[in-house]
Amino acid sequence: MSAGWVCLLYHDVAPRDSDYFATPAPAFGVQLDALRAAGYRGCSIAAALEAGPLERCAAISFDDGNRGQYAAAFPALAERGMTATFFITTAWVGRPGYVTWHELREMRAAGMSIQSHTRTHPFLSELGASALAEELRGAKTELDHELGQETDTLALPGGDFPRGRFAPLVLEAGYRVVATSAWGVNRGDRGRAGWTEVRRCTVRGEPPLDEFRRILAGDPSLGRVRRGRERVLGTLRRSLGPSRYARWRRWFLEAMGGTA
């Protein structure tokens, strides 16, 4: 395993800057080219975890399963010989605006890693044991059946961990790697219940290329700023609860024109 590597977190890749969480397709291509020019191999989380100590990797990941990930991100990655991990909310597969099982099978056949983002995208800390087990096992069962694989990686919806006493259910469901929304460089950290925990650096919109290169390099000063922001928002989230916080955040972003 390499001494340290960054995992990028994207959501949608769209024709233009149409959503707070979306990255315009042209900008995504520029970012992949910048990644390669800086000497990194763009790859899945599994490949980064398996990389040798001298290999410069940058893992690329996507949440939710928006169709732009198939229509725009997948071709851009394939054109450059790169792979990525796509975390899929299985109940959304085939809905308008989301990928289909046929598209996911095509992506997997081309070397992309297709992993779990639960069945319905709930906040896991708000679930009891039975509901949590159903979300975790249900998504894995669907992915395994539809794609002929052993799904072993989970991305937490909203970065929200299960309540502490229910954390072992993640391993019991068959997941060995948990992708978070916490900013930082990865060095093979073990999570609170024994899983391998992956930090991810969110990329939204079209950040300046200098900032994007700092993200790739795990720039400490940028990391301090982002983690400080996470602490502030985390305090608000704990005070309001995940669902109320999410509603407040949507209202705030809409009020600010989706640019905050």
C-alpha positions in Angstrom: 0.0 0.0 0.0 1.2 3.5 -0.8 2.3 5.8 2.1 -0.6 8.2 1.4 -3.2 8.9 -1.3 -6.2 11.1 -1.9 -9.6 9.9 -3.0 -11.7 12.5 -4.9 -15.4 12.5 -4.4 -17.7 13.6 -7.2 -21.5 13.5 -7.5 -22.8 14.3 -11.0 -20.9 15.3 -14.1 -23.2 17.5 -16.2 -23.0 19.3 -19.6 -22.8 22.6 -17.8 -22.6 24.0 -14.2 -26.3 23.3 -13.5 -26.2 22.1 -9.9 -24.2 22.8 -6.7 -22.9 19.3 -6.5 -22.3 18.8 -10.3 -19.0 19.2 -12.1 -19.3 20.4 -15.7 -18.2 17.8 -18.2 -15.5 19.9 -19.8 -14.0 20.8 -16.4 -14.0 17.1 -15.4 -11.9 16.3 -18.5 -9.5 19.1 -17.6 -9.2 17.8 -14.1 -8.4 14.2 -15.3 -5.7 15.6 -17.6 -4.3 17.7 -14.7 -4.2 14.5 -12.5 -2.3 12.6 -15.2 0.1 15.5 -15.9 0.9 15.6 -12.2 2.1 12.0 -12.4 -0.9 10.3 -10.7 -2.7 7.2 -11.8 -6.5 7.7 -11.7 -8.0 4.6 -10.3 -10.6 2.9 -8.1 -10.5 2.8 -4.4 -9.7 -0.9 -4.5 -6.7 -0.3 -6.8 -5.4 2.5 -4.6 -5.6 0.2 -1.5 -3.6 -2.4 -3.4 -1.0 0.0 -4.9 2.7 -0.4 -4.1 4.5 2.1 -1.8 6.1 4.0 -4.7 3.1 4.3 -6.9 1.4 7.7 -7.1 -2.4 7.0 -7.1 -5.4 9.3 -6.9 -8.6 7.3 -6.4 -11.7 8.7 -8.0 -15.2 8.1 -6.7 -18.8 9.0 -7.4 -21.9 8.8 -5.2 -25.6 8.2 -5.9 -25.6 6.8 -9.5 -26.7 9.9 -11.5 -26.9 9.2 -15.2 -24.2 11.8 -15.9 -21.8 9.5 -14.4 -22.4 7.0 -17.2 -23.0 9.5 -20.0 -20.1 11.9 -19.3 -17.8 10.6 -16.5 -17.4 7.0 -17.7 -16.4 7.9 -21.3 -13.9 10.5 -20.1 -12.3 8.0 -17.7 -12.2 5.2 -20.3 -10.7 7.5 -22.9 -7.7 8.2 -20.5 -7.3 4.6 -19.4 -8.5 5.5 -15.9 -10.9 3.7 -13.5 -13.1 4.9 -10.7 -15.5 3.6 -7.9 -19.2 4.3 -8.4 -21.3 4.1 -5.3 -24.8 3.2 -6.3 -28.1 3.7 -4.4 -29.8 0.6 -5.7 -33.4 1.7 -5.3 -32.7 4.6 -7.7 -31.3 2.4 -10.5 -33.4 2.8 -13.6 -35.3 5.9 -12.4 -35.3 9.0 -14.6 -31.9 10.7 -14.2 -30.1 7.7 -12.9 -28.1 4.8 -14.4 -29.6 1.5 -15.4 -28.4 -2.0 -14.6 -27.4 -2.5 -18.2 -25.2 0.7 -18.0 -23.7 -0.5 -14.7 -22.8 -3.9 -16.3 -21.2 -2.1 -19.2 -19.2 0.1 -16.8 -18.1 -2.9 -14.7 -17.0 -4.8 -17.8 -14.8 -1.8 -18.7 -13.0 -2.0 -15.4 -15.0 0.4 -13.2 -15.8 -0.6 -9.6 -19.5 -0.6 -8.8 -20.1 -0.5 -5.0 -22.9 0.2 -2.5 -24.4 3.5 -1.4 -27.2 1.6 0.4 -30.7 0.8 -1.0 -32.6 4.1 -0.4 -29.9 6.6 0.8 -31.1 7.1 4.5 -29.1 8.7 7.3 -27.7 5.6 8.9 -27.5 7.1 12.4 -31.3 7.4 12.3 -31.9 3.7 11.7 -32.5 0.9 14.1 -30.8 -2.4 13.8 -33.3 -4.2 11.5 -33.7 -1.2 9.1 -29.9 -0.7 9.0 -29.3 -4.3 8.2 -31.9 -4.2 5.4 -30.3 -1.1 3.8 -26.8 -2.7 4.0 -27.6 -6.3 3.0 -30.3 -5.3 0.5 -28.0 -3.1 -1.5 -25.2 -5.7 -1.5 -27.5 -8.5 -2.5 -28.9 -6.5 -5.5 -25.4 -5.5 -6.6 -24.0 -9.0 -6.3 -27.0 -10.5 -8.2 -27.1 -7.9 -11.0 -23.4 -7.6 -11.5 -22.1 -11.0 -10.6 -19.7 -9.8 -8.0 -18.9 -9.7 -4.3 -19.6 -6.1 -3.2 -17.3 -5.2 -0.3 -17.3 -1.4 -0.1 -19.8 1.0 1.3 -20.1 4.8 0.9 -22.0 6.4 3.8 -25.0 8.5 2.7 -24.3 12.0 3.7 -21.1 10.8 5.5 -23.4 9.6 8.3 -22.1 6.7 10.4 -24.5 4.2 12.1 -24.9 4.6 15.8 -22.0 3.1 17.7 -23.7 -0.1 18.9 -24.9 -0.9 15.4 -21.5 -0.3 13.7 -20.7 -4.1 13.7 -23.7 -4.6 11.3 -21.6 -3.0 8.5 -19.0 -5.9 8.7 -21.7 -8.5 9.3 -23.4 -7.3 6.0 -20.1 -8.1 4.1 -18.5 -4.7 3.8 -14.7 -4.4 4.5 -14.1 -0.9 3.3 -16.1 2.2 4.3 -15.8 5.5 2.3 -16.6 8.6 4.3 -17.1 12.2 3.5 -14.2 13.3 5.8 -11.4 15.3 4.1 -7.9 14.0 4.2 -5.1 11.7 3.0 -5.5 8.0 3.3 -2.8 5.8 4.9 -4.6 2.5 5.5 -6.6 3.6 8.6 -8.7 1.1 10.4 -12.3 2.3 11.2 -14.1 2.2 14.5 -15.4 -1.3 14.0 -12.5 -2.9 12.2 -13.2 -1.9 8.6 -10.7 0.1 6.4 -11.8 3.7 6.4 -11.3 5.9 3.3 -11.4 9.7 3.5 -12.6 11.5 0.5 -12.0 15.1 -0.8 -15.2 16.5 -2.4 -14.8 18.2 -5.8 -17.7 20.5 -6.7 -18.2 22.7 -9.7 -15.0 23.9 -11.4 -12.4 24.8 -8.8 -9.3 26.6 -10.0 -6.7 24.2 -11.3 -4.2 25.3 -8.7 -6.6 24.4 -6.0 -7.4 21.0 -7.7 -3.6 20.2 -7.7 -3.4 21.1 -4.0 -6.2 18.6 -3.4 -4.4 15.9 -5.3 -1.2 16.6 -3.3 -3.0 16.5 0.0 -1.9 20.0 0.8 -1.8 20.4 4.6 -3.0 24.0 4.7 -5.9 23.3 2.5 -6.7 20.3 4.6 -6.8 22.4 7.8 -9.3 24.8 6.2 -11.6 22.0 4.9 -11.5 20.1 8.2 -12.2 23.3 10.1 -15.3 23.8 8.0 -16.3 20.2 8.6 -16.0 20.7 12.3 -18.3 23.8 12.2 -20.9 22.1 10.1 -20.6 18.9 12.1 -21.5 20.8 15.3 -24.6 22.2 13.5 -25.5 18.8 12.2 -25.3 17.2 15.7 -27.4 20.0 17.1 -30.1 19.7 14.5 -29.9 16.0 13.6 -29.0 14.7 10.1 -32.4 15.1 8.5 -33.1 18.6 9.8 -29.6 19.6 8.9 -30.1 18.3 5.4 -33.3 20.3 5.0 -31.7 23.5 6.3 -28.7 23.0 4.0 -31.0 22.6 0.9 -32.9 25.7 1.9 -29.7 27.7 2.4 -28.2 26.6 -0.9 -31.5 27.5 -2.8 -31.6 30.9 -1.0 -27.9 31.5 -2.1 -28.6 30.4 -5.6 -26.8 27.1 -5.2 -23.4 28.8 -5.0 -22.6 28.6 -1.2 
